[in-house]
Amino acid sequence: MEYASIEREIHVQASPEVVFQVVSQAEHLKEWWPDDATLPSATPGATGELIWGDEDNPRANVEQLTVVESDPPRRFVFRWTHGVGQEPVPGNSLLVTFELTPSGGGTQLRMTETGFREMGWEAAVLEAAYHEHVEGWDYFIPRLETYADRLVSR
């Protein structure tokens, strides 16, 4: 297996404008992905955090996020998993791209995550990280769809 990229594609029964908000605004992100999120804006260069926790430690896992590209309501791109204070570049972060296309009264959403091989991890670490992210996206992408559908049915 090459461990190069993860791709997921779904159809969401919400407009691209709504789906763009769901993938780019902290108040929406935390409804389907992390337990909490900070992201002051969806503009290139904006930085924030994705936070997962448990009962003992609400900040058990904190990942940095930096917006790379924002083209509402078509495309939202960010780097994440880089260290605090580090400039996110290939080799120290993963790149996530959300592409949104109007389709049948809703939105076709395509998510791609790349950069695993560039991280320089030994084979076992690369394989474990890749599989962890595959499992994560398999869990979270359907939650994104459910949350966006809930937003438009209110």
SULFENGI-V353229 format. One record per residue. N is the residue number from 1. PHI is phi in degrees with one decimal (none if undefined). NEAR is the number of other ideal C-beta (glycine too) atoms within 10 Angstrom. Layout:
BEGIN
n: {N N}
phi: {PHI PHI}
near: {NEAR NEAR}
END
This chain:
BEGIN
n: {1 2 3 4 5 6 7 8 9 10 11 12 13 14 15 16 17 18 19 20 21 22 23 24 25 26 27 28 29 30 31 32 33 34 35 36 37 38 39 40 41 42 43 44 45 46 47 48 49 50 51 52 53 54 55 56 57 58 59 60 61 62 63 64 65 66 67 68 69 70 71 72 73 74 75 76 77 78 79 80 81 82 83 84 85 86 87 88 89 90 91 92 93 94 95 96 97 98 99 100 101 102 103 104 105 106 107 108 109 110 111 112 113 114 115 116 117 118 119 120 121 122 123 124 125 126 127 128 129 130 131 132 133 134 135 136 137 138 139 140 141 142 143 144 145 146 147 148 149 150 151 152 153 154}
phi: {none -91.3 55.5 -91.9 -151.3 -121.2 -129.8 -136.6 -136.0 -140.6 -106.2 -115.7 -85.6 -143.9 -67.3 -56.2 -62.5 -68.0 -63.9 -59.1 -60.9 -62.1 -95.2 -126.4 -117.4 -54.1 -63.5 -90.9 -52.2 -70.7 -84.5 -132.1 -120.3 -81.8 -70.0 -151.8 -153.3 -127.2 -165.1 -64.1 -158.7 -101.6 -102.2 -53.4 95.5 -63.9 -122.3 -162.8 -134.3 -110.8 -126.2 -120.0 -145.6 -142.5 -59.3 -79.0 -146.6 -65.5 -118.3 -61.5 -137.2 -120.2 -115.5 -77.2 -137.0 -132.9 -71.5 -101.9 -147.5 -143.2 -132.1 -63.3 -100.2 -103.2 -154.0 -138.7 -130.0 -143.3 -105.9 -147.3 80.4 -80.1 -70.9 -57.9 81.1 -88.9 -73.7 -73.8 -140.6 -55.9 107.6 -128.5 -156.4 -103.6 -109.8 -114.2 -123.0 -108.9 -110.4 -119.6 -128.6 -57.5 -159.7 52.4 79.3 -138.4 -138.6 -89.4 -107.2 -120.5 -110.4 -131.0 -121.2 -132.1 108.3 -61.5 -65.8 -71.9 -69.3 77.1 -72.9 -65.0 -53.7 -65.8 -69.2 -58.1 -60.7 -64.3 -64.1 -59.4 -64.6 -62.3 -71.8 -57.9 -62.0 -61.6 -65.1 -61.2 -83.6 -82.7 -61.0 -61.7 -66.3 -58.9 -59.9 -62.3 -65.6 -61.7 -62.0 -63.1 -59.0 -80.4 -93.2 -70.2}
near: {7 7 17 11 15 20 11 16 12 16 13 23 15 23 17 20 13 19 29 24 20 26 22 22 16 19 10 21 22 16 18 18 20 20 14 15 19 15 22 10 14 19 11 13 9 16 17 20 17 22 17 15 14 10 6 6 9 12 12 12 12 15 16 19 23 19 21 16 13 18 12 13 18 13 17 25 17 27 21 18 19 19 10 8 6 11 10 22 13 13 11 16 24 22 21 22 17 19 16 25 16 14 12 8 9 21 25 16 25 14 19 15 20 15 20 19 15 15 17 9 15 7 8 8 11 16 14 11 16 21 13 10 17 14 10 13 18 11 10 16 18 13 12 24 21 13 18 26 14 12 16 13 8 4}
END
